[in-house]
Amino acid sequence: MYDLDSPIPSRQILDVVVIGEALMDVVNSPRGTSEHPGGSPANVAYGLGKLGVTTGLLTAIGDDERGAAIVQHLHSAGVTLLPGSRSLNKTPSATSTLAPDGSARYEFDLSWTLEPTAHAYTPKVLHTGSIATFLAPGANTVKALLQQYRQDCTLTYDPNIRPSLLGSHSEAKSTFEDLVHLTDVIKLSDEDALWLYPREEVEDIATHLLGLGAGLVVITRGSRDTLLATAETRMHVPAVKSEVADTIGAGDSYMAALILGLLTRGTDGLAPAVLEQLGRTASMAAAITVRRHGAKPPTLDELRTHLQPVV
């Protein structure tokens, strides 16, 4: 099993590189309208930084006021903005409207292009997901980078499906499965899974994704539980009960804590005890996040403190 109190290993300059969109979240709620840096991959990078993981983000933002706010936000968590990331004329945005139950509906104003970038170092984990893996032309570059690094580090992927930005269902499914072939760990919500594979049970979806080459499939089911599946083991880890302010960033906090667990799991691979602790730790990170408004993931100290009664 892994130990959150042990040092996070650092092989080269960055332990994790995240590739994907960063944007400005415009939130409409009963309390008014506010703006916060966001975008699923950027949220994951920020969450990793808050957890003490040396992290870099390769993205596409503008050299404008919103872009500057995103950079300041990332730097506040110790995240490095990688070269080539200030490539757009205008920083993308996403407008979310909160329902009374805290759930969010999204509208996007963005473009996604990414210049091919070669780095002189290799991270321990390369993570990608969300819009960046579906929206042309940048999605093609993301796929090329996964192909470049697939033999050298652990590749993680969260599709974070946004139906309003995708083409046909068949095209999106094909794009997703092409990336599953390249990645080691797939994390998706039950909503994502059932959008991709309607009328299928999550157990059957996990079997299908393992058959496509994934080593670990993680399917979260909100306040119920998480399915963690490998070729040898399947388990359902209960969600941590929590009051909900809103759900913005909860899945990204889960993903960041999951990556932390992959980094600190030691030599036990994906043994059942490791899977259980991965699920408990990531679920706790998500539970902490939903208790407060906006994508505000926990620090490592917060996560350790909340896990003490559980571990």
Rosetta silent file (secondary structure, phi, psi, omega in degrees, C-alpha in Angstrom):
SEQUENCE: MYDLDSPIPSRQILDVVVIGEALMDVVNSPRGTSEHPGGSPANVAYGLGKLGVTTGLLTAIGDDERGAAIVQHLHSAGVTLLPGSRSLNKTPSATSTLAPDGSARYEFDLSWTLEPTAHAYTPKVLHTGSIATFLAPGANTVKALLQQYRQDCTLTYDPNIRPSLLGSHSEAKSTFEDLVHLTDVIKLSDEDALWLYPREEVEDIATHLLGLGAGLVVITRGSRDTLLATAETRMHVPAVKSEVADTIGAGDSYMAALILGLLTRGTDGLAPAVLEQLGRTASMAAAITVRRHGAKPPTLDELRTHLQPVV
SCORE:     score description
SCORE:     0.000 S_00000001
   1 L     0.000  164.115 -179.735    0.000    0.000    0.000 S_00000001
   2 L  -100.945  163.576 -175.070    1.062    3.600   -0.351 S_00000001
   3 L  -127.788  114.998 -179.552    1.741    6.155    2.362 S_00000001
   4 L   -67.299  -15.939  179.096    0.720    9.795    1.952 S_00000001
   5 L   -84.990  -10.290  178.479    3.253   10.725    4.630 S_00000001
   6 L   -82.371  154.676 -179.853    6.165    9.448    2.541 S_00000001
   7 L   -60.964  143.044  174.299    7.973   11.844    0.162 S_00000001
   8 L   -74.898  125.767 -177.065    6.542   12.097   -3.341 S_00000001
   9 L   -64.044  143.611  178.628    9.166   10.650   -5.699 S_00000001
  10 L  -133.238  107.267 -176.119   10.833   13.082   -8.072 S_00000001
  11 L   -89.172  -41.479 -179.090   12.789   11.567  -10.941 S_00000001
  12 L  -135.886 -149.501 -172.323   13.294   14.589  -13.140 S_00000001
  13 L   -65.256  -44.655 -178.172   12.091   18.180  -13.351 S_00000001
  14 L  -124.749  138.101  174.583    8.354   17.419  -13.165 S_00000001
  15 L   -78.211  -34.606 -177.561    6.577   14.409  -11.698 S_00000001
  16 E  -134.171  136.224  167.256    3.414   15.060  -13.736 S_00000001
  17 E  -114.914  127.963  176.208    2.693   16.822  -17.016 S_00000001
  18 E  -107.723  133.010  178.537   -0.961   17.639  -17.733 S_00000001
  19 E  -117.596  123.487  177.260   -2.037   18.396  -21.308 S_00000001
  20 L   157.677 -177.052 -169.393   -5.356   20.095  -21.961 S_00000001
  21 L   -72.586  144.616  165.700   -7.536   23.167  -21.851 S_00000001
  22 L  -122.124  138.150 -177.554   -7.385   26.003  -19.349 S_00000001
  23 E  -152.746  173.269  177.332  -10.218   28.497  -19.429 S_00000001
  24 E   -97.528  121.555  175.437  -12.119   31.029  -17.378 S_00000001
  25 E   -84.272  120.869  174.129  -15.190   29.654  -15.613 S_00000001
  26 E  -102.957  114.358 -172.334  -18.026   32.179  -15.483 S_00000001
  27 E  -106.957  120.199  173.197  -20.413   30.965  -12.781 S_00000001
  28 E  -100.734  120.553 -178.937  -24.048   32.077  -12.625 S_00000001
  29 E  -141.234  170.938  176.588  -25.633   31.190   -9.306 S_00000001
  30 L   -57.819  -18.901 -179.749  -28.325   32.522   -6.976 S_00000001
  31 L   -88.656   -2.203 -179.562  -25.506   34.477   -5.290 S_00000001
  32 E   121.111 -164.546 -179.189  -24.605   36.316   -8.516 S_00000001
  33 E  -113.891  136.287  178.564  -21.981   35.951  -11.261 S_00000001
  34 E  -142.275  162.115  178.579  -18.297   35.326  -10.659 S_00000001
  35 E  -121.350  136.806  179.823  -15.225   34.291  -12.670 S_00000001
  36 E  -142.836  141.021  172.748  -12.694   31.632  -11.697 S_00000001
  37 E   -58.749  140.060 -177.945   -9.850   29.928  -13.580 S_00000001
  38 E  -159.265 -150.558 -169.677  -10.915   26.438  -14.659 S_00000001
  39 L    97.441  128.514 -172.654  -10.961   23.792  -17.342 S_00000001
  40 H   -53.804  -52.321  179.542  -10.764   20.137  -16.329 S_00000001
  41 H   -61.541  -40.210  177.453   -7.060   19.548  -17.150 S_00000001
  42 H   -63.440  -38.016  176.750   -6.070   22.871  -15.567 S_00000001
  43 H   -63.549  -40.501  177.826   -8.105   21.929  -12.485 S_00000001
  44 H   -63.061  -45.017  178.698   -6.290   18.589  -12.281 S_00000001
  45 H   -60.266  -45.155  179.244   -2.917   20.344  -12.565 S_00000001
  46 H   -62.536  -44.171  178.566   -3.917   22.837   -9.874 S_00000001
  47 H   -60.704  -39.421  176.932   -5.182   20.032   -7.641 S_00000001
  48 H   -64.219  -42.185  177.625   -1.892   18.180   -8.041 S_00000001
  49 H   -59.984  -42.986  178.529    0.014   21.315   -7.137 S_00000001
  50 H   -63.923  -26.723  178.451   -2.070   21.737   -3.977 S_00000001
  51 L   -87.170    5.135  175.149   -1.223   18.129   -3.116 S_00000001
  52 L    86.014   13.554 -179.816    2.482   18.894   -3.334 S_00000001
  53 L   -92.331  129.161  177.486    3.154   17.209   -6.688 S_00000001
  54 L   -69.862  117.523 -166.558    5.584   18.993   -9.039 S_00000001
  55 E  -135.951  141.142  172.231    3.356   19.575  -12.054 S_00000001
  56 E  -121.216  147.292  178.594    3.479   21.291  -15.442 S_00000001
  57 E  -119.436  125.303  171.133    0.545   22.232  -17.674 S_00000001
  58 E  -103.023  115.624 -172.534    0.699   22.364  -21.460 S_00000001
  59 L  -144.340 -165.467  177.304   -2.347   24.311  -22.620 S_00000001
  60 L  -142.990  107.726  177.718   -3.541   27.100  -24.936 S_00000001
  61 L  -131.479  171.469  179.026   -4.569   30.479  -23.494 S_00000001
  62 E   -94.363  161.822  174.961   -4.412   34.087  -24.629 S_00000001
  63 L   -90.408   66.184 -175.567   -2.019   36.827  -23.573 S_00000001
  64 L  -136.304 -173.687 -175.202   -4.916   38.769  -22.047 S_00000001
  65 H   -63.257  -43.208  178.664   -6.406   39.593  -18.656 S_00000001
  66 H   -66.813  -39.143  177.008   -8.131   36.250  -18.258 S_00000001
  67 H   -61.502  -41.556  178.421   -4.991   34.415  -19.352 S_00000001
  68 H   -62.818  -38.122  178.905   -2.948   36.330  -16.774 S_00000001
  69 H   -65.446  -38.354  178.287   -5.456   35.367  -14.070 S_00000001
  70 H   -65.054  -44.124  179.830   -5.142   31.695  -15.042 S_00000001
  71 H   -61.711  -44.501  179.147   -1.338   31.863  -14.910 S_00000001
  72 H   -61.817  -40.970  178.428   -1.418   33.515  -11.478 S_00000001
  73 H   -60.443  -48.550 -179.587   -3.864   30.876  -10.257 S_00000001
  74 H   -63.136  -44.452 -179.406   -1.641   28.022  -11.450 S_00000001
  75 H   -62.816  -30.497 -179.830    1.491   29.600  -10.025 S_00000001
  76 H   -64.327  -22.089  176.950   -0.221   29.972   -6.639 S_00000001
  77 L  -101.688    4.963  179.606   -0.280   26.159   -6.442 S_00000001
  78 L    82.284   15.449 -179.460    3.259   25.795   -7.763 S_00000001
  79 L   -84.654  135.333  178.536    2.180   24.618  -11.234 S_00000001
  80 E   -90.181  125.947  172.339    4.525   25.405  -14.138 S_00000001
  81 E   -82.671  118.723 -172.953    2.959   26.740  -17.352 S_00000001
  82 L   -77.959  152.817 -178.791    4.909   24.977  -20.075 S_00000001
  83 L   -55.310  143.632 -179.889    6.383   26.796  -23.094 S_00000001
  84 L    90.488   -0.613 -174.796    4.013   27.318  -26.019 S_00000001
  85 L   -81.164  -21.209  177.162    0.915   27.619  -23.813 S_00000001
  86 L   -93.933   73.937 -169.972    0.229   31.321  -24.532 S_00000001
  87 L  -115.823   -5.693 -175.271   -0.745   30.681  -28.143 S_00000001
  88 E  -103.894  158.458  174.432   -4.288   32.053  -28.555 S_00000001
  89 L   -76.907  -25.724 -175.317   -5.605   35.532  -29.273 S_00000001
  90 L  -142.062  132.681  177.786   -8.345   35.091  -26.673 S_00000001
  91 L   -71.234  130.576 -179.393   -8.502   32.979  -23.517 S_00000001
  92 L   -63.468  161.409  177.605  -11.365   30.452  -23.689 S_00000001
  93 E  -141.524  157.158  174.360  -14.301   30.602  -21.287 S_00000001
  94 E  -135.568  127.804  179.153  -17.037   28.337  -19.967 S_00000001
  95 E  -102.408  122.646  179.514  -20.249   29.638  -18.470 S_00000001
  96 E  -114.306  136.500  176.783  -21.870   27.397  -15.864 S_00000001
  97 E  -113.048  121.135 -174.687  -25.350   27.873  -14.432 S_00000001
  98 E   -86.900  133.656  174.132  -25.891   26.251  -11.041 S_00000001
  99 L   -85.724  166.340 -179.853  -29.117   24.442  -10.207 S_00000001
 100 L   -57.168  -28.470 -179.359  -30.555   24.433   -6.665 S_00000001
 101 L   -84.187    2.699  178.483  -29.025   20.981   -6.015 S_00000001
 102 L    93.169   -9.426  177.428  -25.535   22.291   -6.833 S_00000001
 103 L   -71.829  161.438 -172.760  -25.227   20.596  -10.234 S_00000001
 104 E  -126.800  143.178  171.849  -23.951   22.667  -13.158 S_00000001
 105 E  -113.350  136.017 -168.930  -24.944   23.224  -16.818 S_00000001
 106 E  -116.994  144.324  168.015  -22.149   24.459  -19.129 S_00000001
 107 E  -131.115  139.875 -170.498  -21.822   26.627  -22.252 S_00000001
 108 E  -119.944  146.351  171.397  -18.416   27.114  -23.901 S_00000001
 109 E  -131.317   93.369 -173.829  -16.616   29.801  -25.915 S_00000001
 110 L  -156.779  158.910  166.937  -13.309   28.293  -26.930 S_00000001
 111 L  -129.041  157.033 -175.563  -10.949   27.103  -29.616 S_00000001
 112 L  -136.621  104.730  173.150   -8.302   24.438  -29.111 S_00000001
 113 L  -128.403  148.464 -177.895   -5.000   24.413  -30.930 S_00000001
 114 L  -147.018  124.981  178.782   -1.729   23.058  -29.605 S_00000001
 115 L   -77.954  137.857  175.909    1.706   23.264  -31.131 S_00000001
 116 L   -57.311  131.427 -175.953    3.743   20.018  -31.091 S_00000001
 117 L  -131.117  129.902  176.064    6.231   20.340  -28.252 S_00000001
 118 L  -106.409  129.037 -179.085    9.246   18.171  -27.484 S_00000001
 119 L  -108.422  150.168 -177.972   10.529   18.173  -23.911 S_00000001
 120 L   -83.624   -0.460 -178.672   14.005   17.238  -22.758 S_00000001
 121 L  -135.484  163.732 -179.569   12.609   15.322  -19.774 S_00000001
 122 L  -122.195  125.601  177.969    9.985   12.666  -19.136 S_00000001
 123 L   -74.339  168.096  173.386    7.465   12.902  -16.274 S_00000001
 124 L   -75.282  -34.106  179.305    6.420    9.943  -14.183 S_00000001
 125 E  -132.534  135.009  171.459    2.778   10.539  -15.176 S_00000001
 126 E  -115.270  121.873 -177.737    1.309   12.222  -18.253 S_00000001
 127 E  -116.845  142.815  172.481   -2.359   13.147  -17.862 S_00000001
 128 E  -147.211  174.163  177.065   -4.869   14.425  -20.389 S_00000001
 129 E   163.167 -176.539  172.999   -8.592   14.585  -20.886 S_00000001
 130 H    63.953 -147.744 -173.883  -11.766   16.531  -21.507 S_00000001
 131 H   -56.113  -35.318 -175.127  -12.308   18.863  -24.458 S_00000001
 132 H   -60.008  -23.499 -177.458   -8.628   18.771  -25.408 S_00000001
 133 H   -94.254   -4.232 -178.482   -8.877   15.155  -26.512 S_00000001
 134 L  -118.087  -29.721 -168.943  -11.921   15.646  -28.766 S_00000001
 135 L   -91.371  118.004  177.214  -11.764   19.137  -30.281 S_00000001
 136 L   -74.084  154.388    0.837   -9.758   19.548  -33.498 S_00000001
 137 L   -88.274   -8.955 -174.428   -7.168   20.562  -34.394 S_00000001
 138 H   -63.828  -29.327 -178.665   -5.518   20.378  -30.962 S_00000001
 139 H   -59.727  -32.511  178.844   -6.823   16.869  -30.240 S_00000001
 140 H   -65.617  -36.783  178.018   -4.562   15.500  -32.969 S_00000001
 141 H   -69.116  -39.971  177.431   -1.517   16.962  -31.220 S_00000001
 142 H   -58.547  -46.066  179.919   -2.623   15.510  -27.891 S_00000001
 143 H   -61.723  -41.506  179.124   -2.867   12.068  -29.449 S_00000001
 144 H   -62.449  -38.351  178.824    0.587   12.447  -31.012 S_00000001
 145 H   -68.180  -37.571  175.631    2.067   13.373  -27.624 S_00000001
 146 H   -62.911  -42.021  177.709    0.478   10.312  -26.017 S_00000001
 147 H   -62.736  -36.332 -179.463    1.991    8.159  -28.727 S_00000001
 148 H   -66.296  -38.537 -171.836    5.356    9.798  -28.103 S_00000001
 149 H  -101.458   -2.170 -168.547    5.356    9.169  -24.349 S_00000001
 150 L   -61.807  -26.299 -179.718    3.414    5.895  -24.041 S_00000001
 151 L   -89.656   -7.881 -168.105    6.508    3.741  -23.488 S_00000001
 152 L  -112.211  -14.760 -178.409    8.173    6.106  -21.038 S_00000001
 153 L  -156.505  171.366  175.784    5.632    7.003  -18.328 S_00000001
 154 E   -77.770  128.517 -179.285    2.195    6.215  -16.922 S_00000001
 155 E  -107.428  126.270  179.664   -0.561    7.756  -19.053 S_00000001
 156 E  -119.092  150.340 -171.426   -3.863    8.716  -17.426 S_00000001
 157 E  -146.778  129.478  173.753   -7.046    9.879  -19.151 S_00000001
 158 E  -126.783  106.728 -175.168  -10.358   11.399  -18.040 S_00000001
 159 L   -65.545  -29.601  175.095  -12.685   12.057  -21.006 S_00000001
 160 L    43.455   60.609 -170.001  -14.952   14.381  -18.958 S_00000001
 161 L   -56.680  129.993  172.363  -17.575   14.279  -21.708 S_00000001
 162 L  -121.400   89.549 -172.430  -19.173   17.594  -22.794 S_00000001
 163 H   -53.673  -34.257 -176.391  -21.837   16.503  -25.333 S_00000001
 164 H   -66.616  -16.197 -178.771  -22.525   20.037  -26.579 S_00000001
 165 H  -103.955   -2.097 -175.748  -18.944   20.275  -27.889 S_00000001
 166 L   -99.011  161.722  173.800  -18.738   16.874  -29.539 S_00000001
 167 L   -79.933 -138.621  179.679  -19.691   15.715  -32.997 S_00000001
 168 L   -69.550  159.381  178.451  -21.742   12.589  -33.503 S_00000001
 169 H   -59.162  -43.721 -177.215  -21.851    9.934  -30.818 S_00000001
 170 H   -64.538  -38.383  177.948  -20.060    7.432  -33.041 S_00000001
 171 H   -66.307  -43.739 -179.542  -17.234    9.888  -33.793 S_00000001
 172 H   -64.855  -42.345  179.042  -16.768   10.763  -30.120 S_00000001
 173 H   -62.315  -42.559  179.075  -16.781    7.106  -29.091 S_00000001
 174 H   -63.269  -43.247  177.884  -14.200    6.273  -31.757 S_00000001
 175 H   -60.831  -45.670  178.976  -11.965    9.150  -30.642 S_00000001
 176 H   -59.642  -48.659 -176.294  -12.255    8.042  -27.024 S_00000001
 177 H   -68.107  -30.202  174.893  -11.443    4.413  -27.763 S_00000001
 178 H   -61.539  -34.904  179.209   -8.441    5.389  -29.895 S_00000001
 179 H   -80.542  -31.071  176.024   -6.994    7.073  -26.801 S_00000001
 180 H   -57.004  -38.147  178.603   -7.877    4.188  -24.484 S_00000001
 181 L   -58.596  -26.747 -173.528   -5.487    2.086  -26.567 S_00000001
 182 L   -96.631  -13.640 -169.676   -2.693    4.503  -25.645 S_00000001
 183 L  -111.694  161.133 -176.273   -3.342    5.041  -21.935 S_00000001
 184 L   -97.804  -37.951 -175.617   -2.829    3.038  -18.745 S_00000001
 185 E  -126.480  123.771  178.412   -5.467    4.458  -16.397 S_00000001
 186 E  -113.280  123.358  174.621   -8.955    5.562  -17.490 S_00000001
 187 E  -119.239  130.431  176.779  -11.133    7.502  -15.062 S_00000001
 188 E  -150.207  155.117  176.381  -14.664    8.532  -16.007 S_00000001
 189 E   -79.332  164.251  176.740  -17.925    9.322  -14.286 S_00000001
 190 H   -64.337  -31.346  176.046  -20.930    7.070  -14.650 S_00000001
 191 H   -63.712  -43.529  176.029  -22.550    9.858  -16.706 S_00000001
 192 H   -60.197  -47.706 -176.312  -19.573    9.799  -19.090 S_00000001
 193 H   -61.380  -43.060 -176.968  -19.642    6.007  -19.257 S_00000001
 194 H   -78.014  -22.612  172.231  -23.352    5.800  -19.960 S_00000001
 195 H   -70.470  -41.635  179.812  -23.190    8.561  -22.577 S_00000001
 196 H   -70.583  -38.276 -174.437  -20.470    6.623  -24.402 S_00000001
 197 L  -130.870   75.314 -177.581  -22.137    3.228  -23.904 S_00000001
 198 L   -58.439  142.747  175.294  -25.909    3.707  -23.452 S_00000001
 199 L    69.080    5.506  175.602  -27.852    0.927  -21.728 S_00000001
 200 L   -92.223  150.376  173.430  -24.643   -0.846  -20.652 S_00000001
 201 L   -81.074  148.822 -177.416  -23.867   -1.695  -17.025 S_00000001
 202 H   -60.813  -33.142  177.317  -20.749   -0.043  -15.575 S_00000001
 203 H   -61.482  -42.511  179.843  -19.249   -3.481  -14.907 S_00000001
 204 H   -69.948  -35.570  177.053  -19.587   -4.356  -18.597 S_00000001
 205 H   -64.050  -43.006  177.711  -18.176   -0.973  -19.634 S_00000001
 206 H   -60.640  -42.540  178.124  -15.143   -1.586  -17.425 S_00000001
 207 H   -59.642  -43.031 -179.701  -14.663   -5.013  -19.009 S_00000001
 208 H   -62.371  -44.449 -177.234  -14.792   -3.460  -22.470 S_00000001
 209 H   -70.049  -35.480  174.178  -12.213   -0.763  -21.626 S_00000001
 210 H   -63.164  -37.447  178.008   -9.872   -3.299  -20.044 S_00000001
 211 H   -66.376  -24.933  177.474  -10.180   -5.283  -23.258 S_00000001
 212 L   -81.137   -7.267  174.698   -9.074   -2.209  -25.214 S_00000001
 213 L   121.968   -5.195  178.088   -5.824   -2.149  -23.240 S_00000001
 214 L   -66.545  143.046  176.610   -6.399   -0.090  -20.106 S_00000001
 215 L   -88.427  -29.216  178.345   -4.623   -1.393  -17.021 S_00000001
 216 E  -141.946  129.189  175.483   -6.999    0.283  -14.550 S_00000001
 217 E  -115.533  126.894 -179.867  -10.542    1.532  -15.141 S_00000001
 218 E  -121.450  120.011  178.794  -12.100    3.850  -12.551 S_00000001
 219 E  -121.320  112.646 -179.905  -15.792    4.748  -12.844 S_00000001
 220 E   -85.625  146.778 -179.113  -17.142    7.177  -10.257 S_00000001
 221 L  -130.217   54.222  173.667  -20.825    7.126   -9.349 S_00000001
 222 L    55.677 -127.667 -176.718  -21.370   10.401   -7.512 S_00000001
 223 L   -81.338    2.353 -177.752  -22.526    9.987   -3.941 S_00000001
 224 L   -88.622  -73.808 -177.153  -22.816    6.197   -4.288 S_00000001
 225 E  -167.890 -176.219  175.173  -19.404    4.623   -4.869 S_00000001
 226 E  -128.143  134.271  171.567  -16.530    4.101   -7.305 S_00000001
 227 E   -91.923  125.379  172.652  -15.790    1.001   -9.342 S_00000001
 228 E  -116.903  123.286 -172.348  -12.074    0.245   -9.658 S_00000001
 229 E  -133.198  132.755  168.439  -11.321   -2.570  -12.075 S_00000001
 230 L  -124.519 -179.036  179.386   -8.215   -4.336  -13.326 S_00000001
 231 L   -64.439  -25.179 -175.421   -7.870   -7.630  -15.166 S_00000001
 232 L  -103.094  -25.767 -167.943   -7.479   -9.365  -11.787 S_00000001
 233 L  -137.672  143.440  170.444   -9.573   -7.331   -9.347 S_00000001
 234 E  -136.443  135.241  176.093  -12.853   -5.450   -9.118 S_00000001
 235 E  -150.253  151.753  174.883  -14.102   -3.519   -6.150 S_00000001
 236 E  -107.971  118.678  178.908  -16.650   -0.864   -5.263 S_00000001
 237 E  -101.614  122.102 -177.398  -15.310    1.750   -2.830 S_00000001
 238 E   -60.654  145.314  174.016  -18.078    3.735   -1.083 S_00000001
 239 L   -71.367  155.500  176.317  -18.190    7.483   -1.630 S_00000001
 240 L   -84.119  125.656 -179.975  -17.487    9.762    1.330 S_00000001
 241 L   -66.179  138.080 -175.667  -20.699   11.361    2.576 S_00000001
 242 L  -158.419  144.685  168.109  -20.592   15.142    2.323 S_00000001
 243 L   -70.551  144.635 -173.245  -22.795   18.207    2.254 S_00000001
 244 L  -111.977  117.390  169.488  -22.769   19.693   -1.247 S_00000001
 245 L   -83.231  -51.416  166.443  -22.200   23.376   -1.958 S_00000001
 246 L  -161.818  168.538 -174.685  -21.663   22.608   -5.649 S_00000001
 247 L  -100.774    7.919 -177.572  -20.033   19.893   -7.735 S_00000001
 248 L   -62.759  125.310  175.479  -17.666   22.090   -9.760 S_00000001
 249 L    81.731   -0.751 -177.054  -14.209   20.520   -9.886 S_00000001
 250 H   -63.378  -45.780  179.069  -15.105   17.442   -7.814 S_00000001
 251 H   -64.475  -33.060  179.164  -14.157   14.989  -10.552 S_00000001
 252 H   -72.463  -36.496  174.534  -10.915   16.858  -11.184 S_00000001
 253 H   -64.247  -40.179  175.783  -10.022   16.736   -7.481 S_00000001
 254 H   -58.304  -46.661 -177.755  -10.715   13.006   -7.594 S_00000001
 255 H   -63.521  -42.010  179.933   -8.396   12.666  -10.589 S_00000001
 256 H   -61.820  -44.210  179.605   -5.603   14.665   -8.944 S_00000001
 257 H   -68.768  -32.429  175.629   -5.748   12.532   -5.807 S_00000001
 258 H   -63.455  -43.031  178.190   -5.839    9.370   -7.927 S_00000001
 259 H   -65.038  -41.075  175.337   -2.636   10.454   -9.673 S_00000001
 260 H   -55.778  -44.153  178.316   -1.062   11.225   -6.279 S_00000001
 261 H   -62.174  -39.432  177.447   -1.895    7.684   -5.248 S_00000001
 262 H   -63.422  -35.528  179.902   -0.304    6.270   -8.399 S_00000001
 263 H   -71.631  -29.733 -171.039    2.860    8.230   -7.614 S_00000001
 264 L  -112.160   16.932 -172.915    3.065    7.069   -4.005 S_00000001
 265 L   -79.887   -7.123  179.359    1.842    3.461   -4.247 S_00000001
 266 L    72.279 -141.886 -172.168    5.296    1.916   -3.800 S_00000001
 267 L  -104.490   10.313 -176.328    6.000   -1.540   -5.196 S_00000001
 268 L   -89.318    4.920  176.267    2.585   -3.148   -4.712 S_00000001
 269 L    58.169 -127.370  179.543    1.330   -2.237   -8.168 S_00000001
 270 L  -117.227   43.699  175.675   -2.465   -2.447   -8.359 S_00000001
 271 L   -61.614  157.268 -178.183   -2.994   -5.025   -5.621 S_00000001
 272 H   -52.229  -41.882 -179.988   -6.472   -5.006   -4.017 S_00000001
 273 H   -63.643  -35.814  177.834   -5.268   -3.089   -0.942 S_00000001
 274 H   -67.656  -45.020  179.376   -3.749   -0.434   -3.209 S_00000001
 275 H   -59.247  -42.783 -179.639   -6.955   -0.110   -5.229 S_00000001
 276 H   -61.931  -43.406 -178.953   -9.004    0.334   -2.071 S_00000001
 277 H   -71.807  -34.823  173.354   -6.758    3.099   -0.783 S_00000001
 278 H   -56.251  -48.418 -178.464   -6.671    4.786   -4.190 S_00000001
 279 H   -65.526  -41.397 -178.926  -10.467    4.874   -4.172 S_00000001
 280 H   -67.267  -42.973 -178.419  -10.778    6.060   -0.562 S_00000001
 281 H   -65.525  -46.637 -178.805   -8.190    8.807   -0.963 S_00000001
 282 H   -66.303  -38.406  178.063   -9.629   10.129   -4.231 S_00000001
 283 H   -64.638  -36.860  177.275  -13.195    9.984   -2.886 S_00000001
 284 H   -65.476  -41.836  178.204  -12.144   11.998    0.146 S_00000001
 285 H   -59.823  -42.277  178.344  -10.551   14.653   -2.083 S_00000001
 286 H   -65.985  -39.924 -179.109  -13.798   14.952   -4.054 S_00000001
 287 H   -64.427  -39.025  177.418  -15.880   15.123   -0.858 S_00000001
 288 H   -63.928  -40.724 -176.925  -13.763   17.971    0.497 S_00000001
 289 H   -65.404  -42.526 -176.031  -14.142   19.855   -2.790 S_00000001
 290 H   -71.039  -14.587  179.501  -17.932   19.649   -3.000 S_00000001
 291 L   -73.918  -13.905 -178.131  -18.261   21.144    0.489 S_00000001
 292 L  -128.142  157.207 -176.018  -17.123   24.534   -0.810 S_00000001
 293 L   -74.598  136.175  177.103  -18.130   26.697   -3.734 S_00000001
 294 L    85.086  175.180 -178.263  -16.032   26.437   -6.913 S_00000001
 295 L   -82.760   82.428 -177.685  -13.147   24.183   -7.895 S_00000001
 296 L  -120.031   88.058 -176.545  -11.215   24.370   -4.630 S_00000001
 297 L   -74.281  163.342 -178.430   -9.347   21.087   -4.105 S_00000001
 298 L   -76.562  156.983  167.303   -7.748   20.113   -0.816 S_00000001
 299 L   -79.895  168.653  177.944   -4.144   20.596    0.177 S_00000001
 300 H   -62.594  -39.985  178.899   -2.110   17.543    1.092 S_00000001
 301 H   -63.255  -41.762  177.208   -2.385   18.426    4.789 S_00000001
 302 H   -60.994  -45.085 -177.678   -6.183   18.691    4.522 S_00000001
 303 H   -63.395  -44.853  178.539   -6.390   15.354    2.755 S_00000001
 304 H   -59.265  -44.350 -177.867   -4.172   13.655    5.347 S_00000001
 305 H   -62.554  -44.483 -178.506   -6.238   15.115    8.206 S_00000001
 306 H   -72.105  -24.874 -179.022   -9.562   13.981    6.760 S_00000001
 307 H   -81.495  -17.848 -174.536   -8.242   10.521    5.945 S_00000001
 308 L   -53.845  -42.689  178.750   -7.026    9.784    9.467 S_00000001
 309 L   -71.648  -16.084 -173.810  -10.358    8.349   10.696 S_00000001
 310 L   -95.780  -42.310 -173.688  -10.647    6.248    7.489 S_00000001
 311 L   -82.238    0.000    0.000   -7.162    4.806    6.939 S_00000001
